[in-house]
């Protein structure tokens, strides 16, 4: 049997937006939680990796929404890792109702970061966990880099990450990024989010002010967060239907 982990999550009213749609940040939060639990079970959890001088960080993630769950429903979250390469570790996810209807599916790419140097470290130099990987993919195809765009005509928000946005690694947690995009976009009631991808280009640190731009065009939104030095810290793409 291959490695997978599954657990129930009771979604709360705070996991939904004003129009009753499951927040992208909540989708990522649930997926991060099951990944963290399984990593601990695999012997490659945060405490073990920190003792070796590295920590896990996600560099790219995409999820697709297939069904909107009801308030206070129970979702079954499942995750499984793929064979690591020197550079990274792919991990997939699904969310489903208790009746088995697929709510969301996702894929993500994880790397190891040296705690002191804040540089990527070779996954193969540190990974010594189990090897019975499942190579089945939740999403077809390789994730492609999100293109840049001209900010002219884009909606805009100035964001300063707060204390509560920062995680144990001392940077903004990956699940907080969708909030920055939606704050710039200010979604309307009409239109359903079908998919979202985020490219995490650089660490965002506490109180590091960002200019977040969101360009809405033909059911696709391109977004990016730019710091004071005009460096693109993250990019995102949302597809609506």
ZANU-636008 format. One record per residue (C-alpha): residue number from 1; x, y, z; residue in three letters. Coordinates in steps of 0.001 Angstrom, whole numbers, plus 500000, padded with zeros to 6 digits. Example, Ala and Ser with C-alpha at 12.3 -4.5 7.8 and 13.67 -1.06 7.14 Angstrom:
! ZANU-636008
num east north up residu
1 512300 495500 507800 ALA
2 513670 498940 507140 SER
This chain:
! ZANU-636008
num east north up residu
1 500000 500000 500000 UNK
2 501222 503488 499171 UNK
3 501471 506346 501615 UNK
4 498369 508469 502068 UNK
5 496696 510171 504978 UNK
6 493033 511066 505411 UNK
7 491193 512935 508167 UNK
8 487813 514650 508669 UNK
9 487572 518442 509019 UNK
10 484501 520274 510247 UNK
11 484311 523520 508249 UNK
12 483253 526522 510311 UNK
13 481258 529599 509402 UNK
14 484515 531582 509393 UNK
15 485750 529389 506528 UNK
16 483239 531007 504147 UNK
17 483052 534435 502535 UNK
18 480073 536801 502720 UNK
19 478418 534948 499839 UNK
20 478679 531474 501390 UNK
21 481691 530344 499321 UNK
22 484513 528377 500894 UNK
23 487488 530720 501212 UNK
24 490643 529764 499281 UNK
25 492625 530411 502461 UNK
26 490547 527771 504235 UNK
27 491146 525277 501429 UNK
28 494913 525793 501778 UNK
29 494725 525726 505562 UNK
30 493032 522320 505608 UNK
31 495472 520924 503065 UNK
32 498434 522271 504995 UNK
33 497114 520634 508154 UNK
34 496829 517132 506689 UNK
35 500238 517494 505009 UNK
36 501796 518499 508332 UNK
37 500269 515541 510150 UNK
38 501406 513061 507513 UNK
39 504913 514547 507410 UNK
40 505153 513910 511162 UNK
41 503982 510314 510615 UNK
42 506638 509907 507897 UNK
43 509408 511086 510211 UNK
44 510017 514268 508202 UNK
45 507898 516699 510223 UNK
46 508904 520203 511209 UNK
47 510657 519353 514491 UNK
48 512788 516650 512870 UNK
49 513777 518821 509914 UNK
50 514518 521856 512100 UNK
51 516866 519673 514156 UNK
52 518734 519134 510870 UNK
53 518843 522858 510118 UNK
54 516133 523013 507427 UNK
55 512396 523542 507105 UNK
56 509738 522735 504502 UNK
57 508316 525527 502343 UNK
58 505816 525405 499499 UNK
59 506896 527140 496272 UNK
60 503888 526496 494042 UNK
61 500345 525262 494595 UNK
62 497191 524914 492552 UNK
63 493733 523762 493527 UNK
64 490492 523285 491622 UNK
65 487057 523682 493187 UNK
66 484475 521175 491970 UNK
67 481700 521648 494537 UNK
68 480806 524186 497207 UNK
69 480322 522471 500587 UNK
70 477568 523470 502987 UNK
71 478035 525404 506198 UNK
72 479201 523216 509102 UNK
73 479693 520231 506816 UNK
74 482408 517634 507366 UNK
75 485028 517301 504667 UNK
76 487365 514357 504260 UNK
77 490836 515684 503488 UNK
78 493332 513328 501867 UNK
79 496970 513848 500927 UNK
80 499804 511806 499488 UNK
81 503417 512620 498510 UNK
82 505280 511705 495319 UNK
83 508866 510558 494882 UNK
84 511251 513383 495822 UNK
85 513830 514855 493481 UNK
86 516974 516707 494479 UNK
87 515164 520028 494158 UNK
88 511656 519395 495453 UNK
89 508852 517164 496683 UNK
90 505411 517054 495035 UNK
91 502341 516472 497204 UNK
92 498699 516102 496125 UNK
93 495371 516507 497923 UNK
94 491643 515983 497670 UNK
95 488719 517275 499708 UNK
96 485451 515349 499603 UNK
97 482091 515359 501343 UNK
98 481272 512628 503827 UNK
99 479179 511086 501023 UNK
100 482250 510898 498764 UNK
101 481543 513832 496419 UNK
102 484763 515547 495374 UNK
103 484896 519165 496580 UNK
104 488450 520128 495588 UNK
105 491681 518649 494320 UNK
106 495167 520118 494415 UNK
107 498851 519684 493794 UNK
108 501803 521408 495408 UNK
109 505587 521602 495181 UNK
110 507658 521718 498374 UNK
111 511329 522489 498957 UNK
112 513693 522458 501898 UNK
113 515145 525771 503052 UNK
114 518314 526177 505109 UNK
115 517262 527954 508314 UNK
116 520410 530060 508621 UNK
117 521209 530802 504964 UNK
118 517532 530980 503823 UNK
119 518565 529131 500661 UNK
120 517182 525960 499095 UNK
121 518717 522704 500300 UNK
122 518765 519367 498468 UNK
123 515750 517273 499437 UNK
124 517632 514036 498750 UNK
125 520364 515008 501206 UNK
126 517830 515129 504040 UNK
127 514996 512766 503147 UNK
128 515223 509371 504833 UNK
129 511543 508569 505230 UNK
130 509463 505759 503683 UNK
131 509583 505191 499926 UNK
132 506224 503552 499138 UNK
133 504995 506632 497249 UNK
134 501750 506940 495321 UNK
135 502377 508429 491880 UNK
136 498697 508993 490994 UNK
137 498106 512688 490295 UNK
138 495201 514749 491561 UNK
139 495730 517254 488713 UNK
140 497033 516458 485263 UNK
141 500088 518185 483838 UNK
142 503002 520105 485306 UNK
143 502402 523427 487007 UNK
144 503684 526289 484849 UNK
145 505102 529595 486050 UNK
146 502489 532362 486220 UNK
147 503357 535158 483755 UNK
148 503912 538773 484737 UNK
149 501566 541552 483612 UNK
150 501362 545333 483321 UNK
151 499750 546865 486408 UNK
152 497867 549424 484311 UNK
153 494135 548917 484840 UNK
154 494632 546463 487693 UNK
155 492817 546774 491010 UNK
156 495119 547463 493923 UNK
157 495557 546966 497655 UNK
158 498335 547930 500015 UNK
159 498994 545047 502414 UNK
160 501101 544946 505551 UNK
161 501315 541370 506891 UNK
162 500154 541214 510470 UNK
163 501370 539244 513467 UNK
164 498682 536603 512894 UNK
165 499810 535998 509280 UNK
166 503230 534703 510344 UNK
167 503885 531030 511078 UNK
168 506487 529005 512990 UNK
169 509058 529556 510240 UNK
170 508967 533310 510777 UNK
171 507386 534219 507444 UNK
172 503865 534703 506104 UNK
173 502101 531347 505983 UNK
174 501169 530033 502529 UNK
175 497459 529945 503393 UNK
176 497369 533738 503930 UNK
177 498333 534708 500376 UNK
178 494854 534194 498860 UNK
179 493493 536772 501297 UNK
180 495871 539378 499890 UNK
181 494708 538643 496344 UNK
182 491023 538781 497258 UNK
183 491534 542014 499191 UNK
184 492900 543577 495996 UNK
185 490272 541966 493764 UNK
186 487199 542428 496000 UNK
187 485167 539616 494372 UNK
188 481493 540138 493595 UNK
189 478640 537784 494378 UNK
190 478389 536568 490789 UNK
191 481105 534296 489495 UNK
192 482372 531080 491058 UNK
193 486048 530428 491630 UNK
194 487020 527363 489631 UNK
195 490783 527232 490205 UNK
196 493602 529124 491886 UNK
197 497364 528814 491553 UNK
198 499935 530618 493673 UNK
199 503667 530858 492945 UNK
200 505530 531638 496160 UNK
201 508613 533413 494802 UNK
202 510218 534848 497961 UNK
203 509613 534810 501692 UNK
204 507333 537583 502917 UNK
205 508378 538738 506351 UNK
206 506335 540386 509118 UNK
207 505413 544020 508425 UNK
208 506945 543889 504935 UNK
209 504618 546190 503007 UNK
210 503314 544879 499689 UNK
211 501512 546397 496745 UNK
212 499095 543734 495520 UNK
213 497709 544070 491999 UNK
214 494876 542017 490494 UNK
215 494044 542209 486795 UNK
216 490617 540804 485896 UNK
217 490226 539755 482264 UNK
218 487773 537320 480656 UNK
219 487133 535004 483628 UNK
220 490835 534927 484523 UNK
221 492552 537022 487171 UNK
222 496308 537542 487318 UNK
223 497682 538912 490568 UNK
224 501032 539676 492136 UNK
225 502493 541064 495321 UNK
226 505378 543528 494950 UNK
227 507602 544763 497776 UNK
228 509184 548177 498313 UNK
229 512150 547207 496082 UNK
230 509736 546297 493228 UNK
231 510513 542599 493617 UNK
232 507610 540268 492786 UNK
233 507220 538262 495985 UNK
234 504363 536074 494752 UNK
235 502124 535621 491735 UNK
236 498630 534154 491477 UNK
237 496103 533150 488858 UNK
238 492381 532660 489470 UNK
239 489949 531128 487003 UNK
240 486242 531897 487339 UNK
241 483157 530439 485729 UNK
